[in-house]
Amino acid sequence: MSRTSATEVKQIIDTDLDDTIVDAYILGATELVTEIIGSNTTITDELKEEIERWLTAHMIAMTRERMAEREEAGSANIKYLGKAGMGLEGTPYGQMVLDLDTTGSFASLGGKVVRTTAIESFDD
């Protein structure tokens, strides 16, 4: 069951998307919030709702309502904010998700395992 609504999502992201489309994004955000922090009792239900709302806005901004970083009139050029692989850092909405998630669970989603190897010497 969703914690937020299309009306609440539209309060933070400017979109003309039909509520049924926003609801489809909400479903994805609900599942992810439930999977990542759903059973965590250190986060209130109200905060989970806010995370879900901002996560929905992030998902919309990364797909249907891309945010312009730079627009030029000459030759009609536009550069969009964020890139593939940036995860939640790619939009202000995703950054808010990271700020609201006091458990740090969403921040660890994009973590990469780094391995280092020491080489004694290149000399023989």
Secondary structure, 3 states (H helix, E strand, C coil): CCCCCHHHHHCCCCCCCCHHHHHHHHHHHHHHHHHHHCCCCCCCHHHHHHHHHHHHHHHHHHHCCCCEEEEECCCCEEEECCCCCCHHHHCHHHHHHHHHCCCCCCCCCCCCCCCCCCCCCCCC
